């Protein structure tokens, strides 16, 4: 059998298996989410939240097994020692590809609290997954363009308020709040248009990270600085399903929560904003050097 034919068949089998078990897990999610929606008793709602997370973690475990067995993807990870499931974490990561999400889920599943991603509001309409994300309390964010804000100044701060409301929901149970700090996937065109100072990264957006820390930084035990590298080049989901992603490197660093940098408030105090931006820019310089070293070694 030709290599190309084998890759196509592998992708088809993987896609069918993922679709089947996703529908099965999502069906169970929807039933429990409906109960959580109609039940007013807080302890019951917390119990249902735990059950919803257990279903989602099982779904991720099946996906990870498929990725390893059918695709043959090997994920090499440094820095997982000492992580716990009963702590709150802020996870900061570079964003290379949609493949980042299944990779991160595979690395951290059942090692840290279930990760919630900040998602664009439009993604709630993704078939099956959109409702699953809603059931699992993923925060859906609406970003307003500069033109919209100029037309309707009253919208300023709405996205920030949505961040605060989302984070408040995570005080009852340990959670890992995931943030792709660049705000979008890396491409050479975006790198050029943003005039990025980094060789392998887009400029980090500090505001969203600051708002999460200002809202629930008192709960966070650590910041997890995560670097994802694809030595063969940035892959697509099709590459992953067809077995063309043979190796992924993930480096995890546990860092203290930098609340001291936000003393005056990110929005209110220019000096606090400058301190926090300097912290995250230094993080990004280290991350860029890590990627460069891994690629050179490969």
Backbone as CSV, one residue per row, in Angstrom:
resi,resn,N_x,N_y,N_z,CA_x,CA_y,CA_z,C_x,C_y,C_z
1,UNK,0.853,-1.197,0.000,0.000,0.000,0.000,0.887,1.245,0.000
2,UNK,0.600,2.178,-0.911,1.385,3.391,-0.979,1.264,4.213,0.289
3,UNK,2.322,4.989,0.546,2.343,5.795,1.772,1.198,6.783,1.804
4,UNK,0.944,7.429,0.663,-0.120,8.433,0.614,-1.487,7.814,0.884
5,UNK,-1.733,6.636,0.281,-3.008,5.944,0.491,-3.168,5.563,1.958
6,UNK,-2.079,5.097,2.563,-2.121,4.720,3.974,-2.454,5.918,4.853
7,UNK,-1.877,7.074,4.536,-2.149,8.285,5.317,-3.605,8.707,5.197
8,UNK,-4.154,8.609,3.972,-5.559,8.975,3.771,-6.477,8.042,4.547
9,UNK,-6.193,6.733,4.492,-7.013,5.763,5.221,-6.906,5.984,6.733
10,UNK,-5.697,6.258,7.206,-5.505,6.531,8.636,-6.312,7.740,9.064
11,UNK,-6.283,8.803,8.261,-7.035,10.017,8.583,-8.532,9.743,8.611
12,UNK,-9.026,8.956,7.663,-10.461,8.644,7.615,-10.891,7.824,8.828
13,UNK,-10.102,6.797,9.161,-10.430,5.962,10.318,-10.408,6.798,11.595
14,UNK,-9.366,7.633,11.757,-9.262,8.462,12.952,-10.431,9.426,13.056
15,UNK,-10.795,10.057,11.922,-11.892,11.028,11.931,-13.214,10.359,12.316
16,UNK,-13.469,9.159,11.789,-14.720,8.449,12.105,-14.747,8.072,13.587
17,UNK,-13.650,7.518,14.087,-13.609,7.114,15.495,-13.764,8.318,16.426
18,UNK,-13.102,9.421,16.089,-13.222,10.623,16.910,-14.648,11.152,16.884
19,UNK,-15.267,11.143,15.693,-16.647,11.626,15.586,-17.604,10.779,16.416
20,UNK,-17.442,9.458,16.354,-18.349,8.562,17.078,-18.225,8.757,18.582
21,UNK,-16.992,8.748,19.078,-16.869,8.849,20.539,-17.132,10.283,21.019
22,UNK,-16.953,11.279,20.148,-17.297,12.653,20.521,-18.807,12.796,20.696
23,UNK,-19.568,12.238,19.777,-21.033,12.305,19.884,-21.510,11.575,21.143
24,UNK,-20.893,10.418,21.432,-21.280,9.655,22.621,-20.997,10.443,23.898
25,UNK,-19.806,11.007,23.998,-19.460,11.779,25.190,-20.285,13.063,25.277
26,UNK,-20.496,13.717,24.131,-21.259,14.965,24.135,-22.702,14.731,24.557
27,UNK,-23.273,13.596,24.169,-24.659,13.291,24.567,-24.775,13.221,26.089
28,UNK,-23.818,12.549,26.713,-23.820,12.482,28.175,-23.603,13.860,28.794
29,UNK,-22.736,14.644,28.182,-22.500,16.005,28.662,-23.777,16.833,28.652
30,UNK,-24.542,16.732,27.563,-25.735,17.558,27.417,-26.778,17.215,28.476
31,UNK,-26.927,15.918,28.772,-27.905,15.500,29.791,-27.535,16.101,31.147
32,UNK,-26.255,15.977,31.538,-25.828,16.517,32.825,-25.863,18.041,32.830
33,UNK,-25.552,18.661,31.693,-25.594,20.122,31.627,-27.015,20.641,31.808
34,UNK,-27.986,19.922,31.255,-29.388,20.320,31.432,-29.782,20.230,32.910
35,UNK,-29.364,19.149,33.571,-29.649,19.018,35.005,-28.995,20.152,35.797
36,UNK,-27.772,20.470,35.449,-27.069,21.552,36.136,-27.773,22.886,35.927
37,UNK,-28.335,23.064,34.732,-29.021,24.320,34.417,-30.305,24.488,35.228
38,UNK,-31.035,23.388,35.440,-32.348,23.501,36.089,-32.288,23.336,37.602
39,UNK,-31.192,22.741,38.118,-31.111,22.517,39.569,-30.546,23.763,40.254
40,UNK,-31.252,24.309,41.247,-30.790,25.543,41.883,-29.849,25.321,43.066
41,UNK,-29.654,24.069,43.504,-28.907,23.795,44.730,-27.406,23.760,44.426
42,UNK,-26.637,24.641,45.088,-25.213,24.803,44.788,-24.410,23.516,44.936
43,UNK,-24.560,22.729,46.022,-23.769,21.484,46.131,-24.044,20.509,44.991
44,UNK,-25.303,20.409,44.564,-25.630,19.528,43.444,-24.967,20.037,42.155
45,UNK,-24.997,21.334,41.972,-24.391,21.899,40.763,-22.884,21.632,40.739
46,UNK,-22.234,21.742,41.921,-20.798,21.446,41.974,-20.528,19.971,41.675
47,UNK,-21.402,19.098,42.196,-21.246,17.674,41.903,-21.407,17.385,40.419
48,UNK,-22.370,18.029,39.787,-22.570,17.855,38.346,-21.393,18.419,37.558
49,UNK,-20.814,19.519,38.050,-19.642,20.083,37.373,-18.496,19.079,37.379
50,UNK,-18.309,18.387,38.517,-17.261,17.363,38.583,-17.550,16.214,37.617
51,UNK,-18.817,15.822,37.522,-19.189,14.735,36.606,-18.956,15.149,35.150
52,UNK,-19.276,16.396,34.824,-19.046,16.902,33.468,-17.562,16.875,33.129
53,UNK,-16.734,17.282,34.077,-15.290,17.271,33.842,-14.785,15.842,33.658
54,UNK,-15.303,14.900,34.443,-14.880,13.502,34.316,-15.184,12.959,32.918
55,UNK,-16.360,13.315,32.387,-16.700,12.878,31.023,-15.735,13.498,30.020
56,UNK,-15.466,14.797,30.171,-14.568,15.475,29.239,-13.158,14.894,29.304
57,UNK,-12.677,14.578,30.512,-11.340,13.997,30.640,-11.277,12.617,29.995
58,UNK,-12.362,11.859,30.072,-12.386,10.554,29.403,-12.364,10.724,27.887
59,UNK,-13.081,11.732,27.393,-13.073,12.037,25.959,-11.658,12.382,25.497
60,UNK,-10.952,13.199,26.281,-9.577,13.566,25.939,-8.668,12.348,25.967
61,UNK,-8.862,11.463,26.949,-8.026,10.261,27.040,-8.176,9.386,25.801
62,UNK,-9.408,9.249,25.312,-9.625,8.455,24.098,-8.959,9.131,22.896
63,UNK,-9.129,10.447,22.779,-8.472,11.178,21.684,-6.962,10.989,21.718
64,UNK,-6.387,11.085,22.914,-4.933,10.954,23.050,-4.467,9.558,22.656
65,UNK,-5.244,8.544,23.033,-4.890,7.173,22.659,-4.928,6.994,21.143
66,UNK,-5.937,7.582,20.501,-6.023,7.505,19.041,-4.848,8.222,18.380
67,UNK,-4.493,9.384,18.928,-3.389,10.157,18.368,-2.088,9.369,18.443
68,UNK,-1.895,8.653,19.558,-0.661,7.893,19.730,-0.644,6.613,18.918
69,UNK,-1.802,5.904,18.869,-1.818,4.591,18.222,-1.979,4.687,16.713
70,UNK,-2.981,5.426,16.254,-3.208,5.528,14.810,-2.212,6.478,14.151
71,UNK,-2.015,7.636,14.763,-1.136,8.630,14.155,0.330,8.392,14.423
72,UNK,0.629,7.661,15.504,2.033,7.426,15.836,2.745,8.661,16.349
73,UNK,1.989,9.636,16.848,2.594,10.874,17.329,3.256,10.655,18.682
74,UNK,4.513,11.061,18.785,5.256,10.960,20.045,5.410,12.360,20.629
75,UNK,4.890,12.544,21.844,4.994,13.835,22.515,6.047,13.727,23.601
76,UNK,7.107,14.515,23.483,8.196,14.523,24.460,8.017,15.745,25.361
77,UNK,7.907,15.503,26.664,7.553,16.573,27.601,8.614,16.711,28.676
78,UNK,8.977,17.952,28.976,9.844,18.267,30.107,9.075,19.173,31.077
79,UNK,9.202,18.897,32.392,8.703,19.841,33.378,7.385,19.516,34.026
80,UNK,6.941,18.263,33.997,5.653,17.908,34.601,5.745,17.576,36.088
81,UNK,6.941,17.450,36.607,7.100,17.055,38.017,6.465,18.086,38.945
82,UNK,5.765,17.588,39.949,5.225,18.458,40.981,3.875,19.076,40.682
83,UNK,3.310,18.822,39.501,1.997,19.383,39.187,0.912,18.573,39.892
84,UNK,-0.178,19.242,40.268,-1.235,18.603,41.062,-2.600,18.928,40.469
85,UNK,-3.568,18.089,40.814,-4.935,18.293,40.325,-5.773,19.143,41.273
86,UNK,-5.255,19.449,42.455,-6.038,20.212,43.421,-5.512,21.639,43.588
87,UNK,-4.799,22.138,42.581,-4.307,23.507,42.600,-4.889,24.291,41.425
88,UNK,-4.856,25.616,41.537,-5.297,26.486,40.452,-4.062,26.947,39.670
89,UNK,-4.147,26.869,38.337,-3.016,27.280,37.499,-3.489,28.242,36.408
90,UNK,-2.589,29.136,36.036,-2.745,29.920,34.815,-1.738,29.371,33.817
91,UNK,-2.219,28.853,32.698,-1.368,28.209,31.693,-1.193,29.165,30.519
92,UNK,0.056,29.541,30.237,0.368,30.456,29.140,1.158,29.697,28.083
93,UNK,0.741,29.811,26.834,1.356,28.999,25.778,1.454,29.782,24.480
94,UNK,2.471,29.452,23.691,2.517,29.947,22.313,1.500,29.187,21.479
95,UNK,1.150,29.738,20.314,0.088,29.135,19.493,0.592,28.968,18.071
96,UNK,0.907,27.707,17.707,1.451,27.400,16.393,0.398,26.884,15.416
97,UNK,-0.564,26.106,15.943,-1.467,25.358,15.078,-2.677,24.918,15.890
98,UNK,-3.768,24.535,15.204,-4.902,23.936,15.903,-4.498,22.634,16.595
99,UNK,-3.398,22.029,16.145,-2.905,20.801,16.775,-2.456,21.074,18.215
100,UNK,-2.135,22.326,18.532,-1.723,22.663,19.900,-2.736,22.165,20.927
101,UNK,-4.028,22.285,20.607,-5.063,21.975,21.600,-5.067,20.488,21.963
102,UNK,-5.154,19.550,20.998,-5.074,18.138,21.410,-3.743,17.773,22.045
103,UNK,-2.669,18.435,21.636,-1.368,18.158,22.259,-1.387,18.572,23.730
104,UNK,-1.845,19.787,24.014,-1.895,20.266,25.397,-2.848,19.423,26.237
105,UNK,-3.978,19.055,25.655,-4.922,18.206,26.393,-4.298,16.854,26.731
106,UNK,-3.562,16.290,25.787,-2.908,15.005,26.036,-1.856,15.122,27.135
107,UNK,-1.082,16.206,27.116,-0.005,16.397,28.085,-0.552,16.582,29.496
108,UNK,-1.606,17.393,29.636,-2.052,17.808,30.972,-3.271,17.062,31.483
109,UNK,-3.893,16.215,30.656,-5.120,15.550,31.096,-4.882,14.723,32.352
110,UNK,-5.685,14.996,33.395,-5.635,14.299,34.685,-4.317,14.506,35.431
111,UNK,-3.508,15.462,34.984,-2.308,15.856,35.731,-2.511,17.183,36.450
112,UNK,-3.336,18.047,35.854,-3.701,19.313,36.470,-5.219,19.448,36.341
113,UNK,-5.841,20.420,37.010,-7.285,20.587,36.828,-7.639,20.798,35.364
114,UNK,-8.855,20.416,35.022,-9.319,20.499,33.639,-9.114,21.906,33.087
115,UNK,-8.523,22.000,31.895,-8.206,23.300,31.306,-9.415,23.908,30.610
116,UNK,-9.626,25.189,30.871,-10.619,25.965,30.123,-9.888,26.981,29.245
117,UNK,-10.269,27.025,27.979,-9.712,27.978,27.034,-10.660,29.160,26.878
118,UNK,-10.120,30.332,26.680,-10.939,31.457,26.256,-11.190,31.307,24.759
119,UNK,-12.464,31.271,24.387,-12.851,30.998,23.008,-13.556,32.202,22.397
120,UNK,-13.388,32.356,21.089,-14.155,33.377,20.382,-15.639,33.021,20.446
121,UNK,-16.464,34.039,20.591,-17.897,33.814,20.773,-18.503,33.011,19.620
122,UNK,-17.969,33.212,18.421,-18.520,32.534,17.241,-18.373,31.007,17.323
123,UNK,-17.411,30.527,18.127,-17.159,29.088,18.195,-18.259,28.314,18.921
124,UNK,-19.175,29.029,19.580,-20.277,28.323,20.230,-21.165,27.627,19.193
125,UNK,-21.085,28.061,17.937,-21.907,27.475,16.868,-21.234,26.285,16.188
126,UNK,-20.031,25.903,16.624,-19.400,24.705,16.073,-20.257,23.492,16.435
127,UNK,-20.653,22.676,15.461,-21.530,21.536,15.772,-20.959,20.649,16.874
128,UNK,-21.800,20.260,17.797,-21.506,19.369,18.916,-20.513,20.003,19.900
129,UNK,-19.320,20.376,19.406,-18.290,20.890,20.308,-18.694,22.212,20.950
130,UNK,-19.389,23.072,20.203,-19.800,24.353,20.763,-20.656,24.185,22.006
131,UNK,-21.630,23.286,21.935,-22.485,23.023,23.089,-21.709,22.337,24.217
132,UNK,-20.769,21.481,23.847,-19.952,20.822,24.868,-19.115,21.852,25.620
133,UNK,-18.507,22.782,24.893,-17.722,23.837,25.538,-18.602,24.673,26.472
134,UNK,-19.817,24.972,26.016,-20.746,25.742,26.861,-21.067,24.954,28.141
135,UNK,-21.341,23.655,28.004,-21.683,22.830,29.164,-20.549,22.772,30.172
136,UNK,-19.310,22.866,29.684,-18.137,22.768,30.553,-17.667,24.132,31.063
137,UNK,-18.494,25.157,30.855,-18.190,26.498,31.365,-16.959,27.116,30.723
138,UNK,-16.712,26.811,29.464,-15.656,27.535,28.764,-16.130,28.975,28.554
139,UNK,-15.264,29.946,28.776,-15.674,31.344,28.573,-15.646,31.722,27.097
140,UNK,-16.750,32.247,26.608,-16.834,32.722,25.226,-16.658,34.231,25.224
141,UNK,-15.667,34.701,24.482,-15.327,36.112,24.468,-15.722,36.735,23.137
142,UNK,-16.230,37.953,23.201,-16.493,38.699,21.977,-15.514,39.855,21.902
143,UNK,-14.673,39.852,20.882,-13.710,40.929,20.702,-14.310,41.971,19.753
144,UNK,-14.220,43.210,20.169,-14.747,44.310,19.354,-13.607,44.956,18.576
145,UNK,-13.876,45.226,17.308,-12.872,45.888,16.485,-12.757,47.359,16.880
146,UNK,-11.672,47.981,16.464,-11.485,49.401,16.755,-12.600,50.231,16.137
147,UNK,-13.019,49.826,14.935,-14.099,50.576,14.265,-15.397,50.479,15.057
148,UNK,-15.707,49.266,15.585,-16.918,49.099,16.394,-16.873,49.959,17.650
149,UNK,-15.708,49.991,18.290,-15.580,50.775,19.514,-15.705,52.267,19.245
150,UNK,-15.231,52.693,18.080,-15.373,54.110,17.734,-16.828,54.470,17.468
151,UNK,-17.568,53.535,16.855,-18.986,53.780,16.600,-19.810,53.695,17.878
152,UNK,-19.436,52.762,18.770,-20.214,52.524,19.985,-19.279,52.502,21.197
153,UNK,-18.909,53.651,21.711,-17.961,53.725,22.835,-18.438,52.969,24.069
154,UNK,-19.769,52.768,24.205,-20.284,52.079,25.387,-19.844,50.616,25.444
155,UNK,-19.306,50.093,24.330,-18.840,48.711,24.320,-17.460,48.548,24.957
156,UNK,-16.768,49.650,25.186,-15.442,49.562,25.786,-15.534,48.917,27.165
157,UNK,-14.678,47.942,27.390,-14.662,47.269,28.687,-15.590,46.074,28.787
158,UNK,-16.474,45.870,27.787,-17.406,44.738,27.853,-16.653,43.409,27.822
159,UNK,-15.613,43.324,26.995,-14.857,42.078,26.927,-14.119,41.809,28.232
160,UNK,-13.661,42.887,28.873,-12.981,42.735,30.156,-13.961,42.248,31.215
161,UNK,-15.157,42.820,31.228,-16.165,42.406,32.204,-16.542,40.947,32.006
162,UNK,-16.614,40.513,30.734,-16.910,39.100,30.453,-15.806,38.195,31.011
163,UNK,-14.547,38.654,30.921,-13.441,37.890,31.494,-13.613,37.751,33.000
164,UNK,-13.975,38.838,33.654,-14.152,38.805,35.103,-15.277,37.832,35.488
165,UNK,-16.389,37.895,34.784,-17.516,37.018,35.109,-17.145,35.553,34.909
166,UNK,-16.408,35.269,33.827,-15.998,33.884,33.568,-15.091,33.374,34.682
167,UNK,-14.146,34.194,35.103,-13.200,33.759,36.126,-13.879,33.556,37.476
168,UNK,-14.888,34.356,37.773,-15.589,34.198,39.052,-16.219,32.816,39.183
169,UNK,-16.629,32.220,38.051,-17.247,30.897,38.094,-16.262,29.812,38.490
170,UNK,-14.975,30.102,38.410,-13.966,29.084,38.656,-13.446,29.090,40.091
171,UNK,-14.102,29.814,40.983,-13.633,29.873,42.368,-14.060,28.656,43.188
172,UNK,-15.085,27.944,42.754,-15.605,26.831,43.549,-14.779,25.552,43.415
173,UNK,-14.204,25.327,42.232,-13.452,24.100,41.980,-12.112,24.460,41.350
174,UNK,-11.037,23.680,41.649,-9.740,23.957,41.016,-9.857,23.955,39.497
175,UNK,-9.135,24.855,38.864,-9.230,24.995,37.418,-7.878,25.440,36.872
176,UNK,-7.625,25.090,35.632,-6.469,25.606,34.898,-6.998,26.520,33.805
177,UNK,-6.705,27.803,33.913,-7.157,28.773,32.919,-6.088,28.875,31.843
178,UNK,-6.461,28.501,30.625,-5.518,28.432,29.504,-5.610,29.698,28.663
179,UNK,-4.440,30.261,28.324,-4.424,31.480,27.517,-3.350,31.364,26.447
180,UNK,-3.766,31.436,25.184,-2.816,31.592,24.082,-2.513,33.086,23.986
181,UNK,-1.387,33.487,24.531,-1.124,34.903,24.786,-0.975,35.712,23.502
182,UNK,-0.578,35.059,22.406,-0.440,35.791,21.142,-1.792,36.163,20.541
183,UNK,-2.856,35.492,20.988,-4.200,35.827,20.527,-4.608,35.180,19.223
184,UNK,-3.669,34.606,18.497,-3.962,33.972,17.214,-2.803,33.045,16.880
185,UNK,-3.015,32.186,15.875,-1.960,31.257,15.493,-0.834,31.976,14.751
186,UNK,0.385,31.470,14.959,1.557,32.052,14.326,1.568,31.737,12.829
187,UNK,1.828,32.744,12.007,2.184,32.560,10.599,3.256,33.584,10.269
188,UNK,4.003,33.326,9.221,5.045,34.274,8.819,4.436,35.624,8.441
189,UNK,3.254,35.590,7.805,2.603,36.850,7.411,2.201,37.674,8.637
190,UNK,1.634,37.000,9.640,1.250,37.714,10.866,2.485,38.236,11.601
191,UNK,3.549,37.449,11.560,4.783,37.885,12.203,5.302,39.169,11.563
192,UNK,5.250,39.213,10.229,5.733,40.402,9.517,4.828,41.608,9.762
193,UNK,3.507,41.396,9.689,2.578,42.520,9.837,2.581,43.077,11.258
194,UNK,2.868,42.229,12.250,2.900,42.692,13.642,4.256,43.272,14.039
195,UNK,5.230,43.180,13.096,6.592,43.648,13.376,7.133,42.996,14.654
196,UNK,6.940,41.701,14.736,7.328,40.954,15.930,8.832,41.019,16.156
197,UNK,9.198,41.194,17.409,10.616,41.195,17.781,11.152,39.785,17.983
198,UNK,10.278,38.780,17.803,10.643,37.394,18.088,10.742,36.602,16.786
199,UNK,11.657,35.650,16.779,11.890,34.874,15.560,10.798,33.844,15.311
200,UNK,10.245,33.261,16.383,9.286,32.165,16.249,7.928,32.473,16.879
201,UNK,7.687,33.693,17.290,6.489,34.046,18.041,5.911,35.370,17.569
202,UNK,4.631,35.540,17.840,3.997,36.841,17.670,4.114,37.612,18.985
203,UNK,3.956,38.922,18.968,4.032,39.686,20.219,2.959,39.226,21.204
204,UNK,3.301,39.088,22.487,2.311,38.666,23.480,1.352,39.797,23.820
205,UNK,0.112,39.426,24.089,-0.900,40.386,24.511,-1.078,40.245,26.020
206,UNK,-0.611,41.226,26.738,-0.542,41.103,28.195,-1.882,41.343,28.880
207,UNK,-2.791,42.093,28.239,-4.010,42.534,28.912,-4.868,41.396,29.436
208,UNK,-5.133,40.393,28.616,-5.996,39.283,29.034,-5.412,38.516,30.202
209,UNK,-4.084,38.308,30.179,-3.426,37.610,31.279,-3.551,38.420,32.562
210,UNK,-3.347,39.733,32.447,-3.437,40.606,33.625,-4.829,40.567,34.231
211,UNK,-5.868,40.571,33.386,-7.236,40.582,33.898,-7.563,39.286,34.650
212,UNK,-7.071,38.153,34.127,-7.292,36.888,34.823,-6.628,36.920,36.195
213,UNK,-5.397,37.411,36.249,-4.671,37.450,37.516,-5.308,38.432,38.494
214,UNK,-5.794,39.565,37.991,-6.437,40.531,38.881,-7.748,39.977,39.432
215,UNK,-8.411,39.132,38.667,-9.691,38.573,39.104,-9.527,37.410,40.057
216,UNK,-8.594,36.510,39.768,-8.471,35.304,40.592,-7.023,34.929,40.893
217,UNK,-6.135,35.911,40.803,-4.728,35.643,41.095,-4.490,35.181,42.512
218,UNK,-5.393,35.570,43.442,-5.246,35.139,44.824,-5.441,33.625,44.974
219,UNK,-6.125,32.998,44.002,-6.333,31.551,44.041,-5.201,30.778,43.370
220,UNK,-4.510,31.411,42.425,-3.533,30.709,41.601,-2.306,30.301,42.410
221,UNK,-1.939,29.010,42.304,-0.704,28.553,42.939,0.528,28.813,42.066
222,UNK,0.337,28.844,40.744,1.492,29.006,39.867,1.033,29.398,38.467
223,UNK,1.979,29.962,37.738,1.840,30.145,36.287,2.615,29.019,35.616
224,UNK,1.983,28.328,34.675,2.671,27.296,33.893,2.992,27.884,32.521
225,UNK,4.271,28.121,32.297,4.747,28.643,31.013,5.026,27.450,30.109
226,UNK,4.234,27.299,29.049,4.297,26.109,28.182,4.766,26.520,26.788
227,UNK,5.743,25.806,26.277,6.249,26.036,24.925,6.033,24.773,24.095
228,UNK,5.312,24.915,22.983,5.046,23.791,22.078,5.875,23.991,20.815
229,UNK,6.603,22.950,20.425,7.470,23.028,19.245,7.222,21.811,18.364
230,UNK,7.109,22.043,17.048,6.955,20.966,16.064,8.226,20.925,15.215
231,UNK,9.137,20.015,15.503,10.416,19.995,14.779,10.269,19.813,13.272
232,UNK,9.161,19.172,12.819,8.959,18.971,11.378,8.263,20.153,10.709
233,UNK,7.922,21.173,11.469,7.170,22.303,10.927,5.757,22.318,11.477
234,UNK,5.083,23.454,11.376,3.740,23.606,11.935,2.754,22.725,11.178
235,UNK,2.067,21.822,11.885,1.170,20.875,11.213,-0.269,21.360,11.199
236,UNK,-1.070,20.743,10.353,-2.516,20.933,10.354,-3.160,19.765,11.076
237,UNK,-4.468,19.876,11.355,-5.192,18.765,11.975,-5.179,17.553,11.045
238,UNK,-5.258,17.783,9.742,-5.180,16.675,8.778,-3.849,15.940,8.897
239,UNK,-2.770,16.702,9.071,-1.458,16.067,9.280,-1.486,15.167,10.505
240,UNK,-2.122,15.654,11.582,-2.190,14.875,12.811,-2.974,13.585,12.602
241,UNK,-4.151,13.698,11.965,-5.008,12.524,11.774,-4.381,11.497,10.841
242,UNK,-3.587,11.958,9.888,-3.033,11.042,8.892,-1.675,10.471,9.294
243,UNK,-1.190,10.834,10.493,0.052,10.254,10.968,1.302,10.943,10.492
244,UNK,1.177,12.186,10.034,2.365,12.905,9.551,3.054,13.715,10.658
245,UNK,2.434,13.789,11.824,3.075,14.486,12.947,3.751,13.423,13.816
246,UNK,5.029,13.227,13.598,5.721,12.132,14.263,6.241,12.519,15.638
247,UNK,6.563,13.806,15.830,7.230,14.204,17.077,6.826,15.614,17.458
248,UNK,6.510,15.793,18.738,6.185,17.110,19.289,6.994,17.290,20.567
249,UNK,7.572,18.467,20.737,8.282,18.777,21.977,7.461,19.785,22.778
250,UNK,7.316,19.532,24.076,6.600,20.438,24.976,7.485,20.678,26.199
251,UNK,7.718,21.945,26.500,8.526,22.323,27.663,7.629,23.106,28.620
252,UNK,7.573,22.662,29.881,6.724,23.288,30.895,7.619,23.876,31.988
253,UNK,7.376,25.140,32.311,8.081,25.783,33.426,7.053,26.272,34.439
254,UNK,7.252,25.925,35.695,6.392,26.415,36.761,6.992,27.708,37.309
255,UNK,6.200,28.792,37.273,6.677,30.104,37.686,5.796,30.669,38.794
256,UNK,6.344,31.545,39.645,5.498,32.202,40.641,4.493,33.132,39.979
257,UNK,3.357,33.327,40.637,2.323,34.233,40.131,2.801,35.671,40.342
258,UNK,2.889,36.488,39.280,3.510,37.820,39.394,2.550,38.915,39.855
259,UNK,1.866,38.676,40.973,0.898,39.667,41.449,1.577,40.973,41.849
260,UNK,2.857,40.896,42.243,3.561,42.118,42.639,3.699,43.094,41.477
261,UNK,3.621,42.588,40.248,3.745,43.456,39.067,2.458,44.215,38.768
262,UNK,1.372,43.826,39.417,0.064,44.418,39.119,-0.456,45.266,40.281
263,UNK,0.443,45.703,41.131,0.036,46.379,42.357,-0.934,47.523,42.166
264,UNK,-0.735,48.349,41.158,-1.616,49.504,40.962,-2.788,49.250,40.039
265,UNK,-2.856,48.039,39.454,-3.933,47.727,38.512,-3.489,47.964,37.083
266,UNK,-3.679,46.949,36.233,-3.168,47.008,34.860,-3.761,48.175,34.073
267,UNK,-5.046,48.416,34.205,-5.694,49.483,33.446,-5.488,50.852,34.083
268,UNK,-5.412,50.883,35.411,-5.405,52.167,36.122,-4.010,52.766,36.264
269,UNK,-2.993,51.925,36.368,-1.656,52.395,36.726,-0.676,52.133,35.586
270,UNK,-0.207,53.175,34.885,0.739,52.975,33.774,2.025,52.267,34.207
271,UNK,2.487,52.537,35.440,3.714,51.878,35.898,3.491,50.383,36.112
272,UNK,2.316,50.028,36.681,1.997,48.611,36.851,1.878,47.929,35.495
273,UNK,1.247,48.613,34.540,1.110,48.047,33.196,2.488,47.816,32.570
274,UNK,3.393,48.783,32.726,4.738,48.643,32.161,5.490,47.494,32.827
275,UNK,5.332,47.362,34.162,6.005,46.255,34.868,5.513,44.911,34.376
276,UNK,4.199,44.801,34.209,3.646,43.506,33.798,4.015,43.192,32.349
277,UNK,3.983,44.190,31.480,4.378,43.962,30.095,5.844,43.560,29.999
278,UNK,6.687,44.148,30.856,8.105,43.763,30.868,8.254,42.307,31.293
279,UNK,7.432,41.874,32.276,7.486,40.479,32.723,7.113,39.527,31.592
280,UNK,6.031,39.820,30.905,5.570,38.882,29.876,6.466,38.941,28.639
281,UNK,7.063,40.094,28.350,8.008,40.167,27.237,9.268,39.352,27.535
282,UNK,9.723,39.382,28.790,10.877,38.559,29.173,10.541,37.069,29.042
283,UNK,9.304,36.717,29.414,8.836,35.338,29.258,8.911,34.923,27.793
284,UNK,8.493,35.820,26.930,8.463,35.521,25.493,9.867,35.441,24.895
285,UNK,10.799,36.238,25.400,12.184,36.130,24.925,12.771,34.763,25.299
286,UNK,12.494,34.318,26.523,12.962,32.988,26.931,12.320,31.898,26.080
287,UNK,11.035,32.066,25.800,10.315,31.069,25.004,10.882,31.002,23.582
288,UNK,11.160,32.155,23.010,11.735,32.221,21.656,13.088,31.505,21.626
289,UNK,13.897,31.714,22.664,15.202,31.050,22.739,15.041,29.537,22.899
290,UNK,14.033,29.110,23.653,13.767,27.680,23.824,13.411,27.037,22.484
291,UNK,12.528,27.685,21.729,12.121,27.158,20.414,13.346,27.078,19.489
292,UNK,14.147,28.136,19.479,15.324,28.156,18.623,16.274,27.005,18.971
293,UNK,16.467,26.768,20.267,17.372,25.692,20.683,16.852,24.320,20.282
294,UNK,15.550,24.090,20.430,14.958,22.795,20.080,15.060,22.561,18.576
295,UNK,14.762,23.589,17.792,14.829,23.437,16.329,16.259,23.198,15.873
296,UNK,17.209,23.880,16.491,18.615,23.676,16.118,19.081,22.257,16.466
297,UNK,18.623,21.786,17.621,18.985,20.445,18.069,18.363,19.368,17.172
298,UNK,17.192,19.683,16.592,16.474,18.697,15.758,17.047,18.641,14.357
